[in-house]
């Protein structure tokens, strides 16, 4: 692994645990035992570091979801396993990280949000098609509409204005969101399968 990759991995760990604003480039250099000059030779700015870190996260998420799709027996199980994965990831993230990215790195946030949303949209569209073919989802579903609704719901989960972390837990929000989504799209057989997984 090269130095810039090590820096991105270390930064990702620190930002996720502590938030973005509280971790400086000085902190990162000291923590890695390198000079600030060496750090800036590899990563010229904190904004670029955040962008590279988020791209890495999206790459890791795509890999994890691909593995989940490969091991899932059906579309309902796939949706629930993806939800469990997302909950585990969100539990590790400081509640302030999204707020800080929006406030201090808006351009980076919008670009990366677009990439992530495009990936989620594609995953949900494929899941809906599979579920219909398997008989677990309603045949009359407008796939493009439902997939976009899901993307909107997913984005709202980390909205601190809508769901303040001192009132709502990530587990509760995401579980109810997935149940809401699946209840609306499943056939009776699909809903029964869903309840078996949750129970």
Buried (B, 14 or more C-beta within 10 A) or exposed (E): EEBBEEBBEBBBBBBBEBBBBEBEBEEBBEEBEBEEEEBEEBBEEBEEBBBBBBBBBBEEBBEBBEEBBEEBEBBBBBBBBBBBBBBEBBEEBBBBBBBBBBEBBEEBBEBBBEEBBEBBBEBBBBBBBBBBEBEBBBEEBEBEEBBBBBBEBBBEBBEBEEBEEEEBEBBEBBBEBBBEBBEEBBBEEBBEBBBEBEE
